[in-house]
Amino acid sequence: IHAIQVVSEIVRTSKSAFRSYELNLVLKDGVRMNVIDHANQKAIRKDAELLSRFLTIPVWDITQDR
């Protein structure tokens, strides 16, 4: 595992739209593996930092609303 990536996206349904956040593991070959998606930005950033410290790898937070 090379890094942890946090990205955001707009999820649209037939009745609404909301921002969702993804936490991905980025492998050394560039492949991304999704770990979790949810709408709580603060919680996903906390999860990313916890994993980052445990694995001693960087967090790439590329959300638009930092």
N, C-alpha and C positions, 0 to 999 in steps of 0.2 A: 504494500500500500504506500503510495507516494504522498497523497494528500486527502483531506476531507473537503468536499465542495458543498457549499450552500447556495442554492439558486432559487429564484422565485418565478412564478408564472401565474397568469390569470386563467382560472378555470371557469368556463361558461357552461351553464346548463340551460335547459329550455325556460327556466323560471328565474334564474339569478346568475350572478358572477361573483367570484371571490378570489383573493390572492392565496395561493398555496406555496409552501416552501418545501424544497427537497433537500435531503441530506444524502450525498453520494460519497462513496469511496472511490478515489481515482487511483488506478493501478499504474505501475511504472510504464506500461505500454500505452497508456492513455485511455484505456477502457474504464468506463464509469459503471459502478454497481450501486443501484439505489438501495438505501437502507430504510428510509422512512419519508413520508410526505405528510404534512399537516398544515393547518392554517395559523398556528401559533408561532410567530417569528421569534419571540423572546425565548421560548422553550427550545426551538430547534437550534438556535445559536448556543444556548447553554449546553445542549447535547453535543454539539460539534466541538465546543471547547473542552468538554470532559473527555471525549474520545481523542482529541488532539493531544492533550496532556498524557493520557494513558499510552497512546501509540507513539508519542514523540514525533509527530508529523504536523505540518502546517494546515491551517484552515484557509481555504479560498472562499471568502464570502463575496459572492458576486451578485447579491440581491440589489435591486435598484433603489431600495429605500433604506440604506444604511444609516 
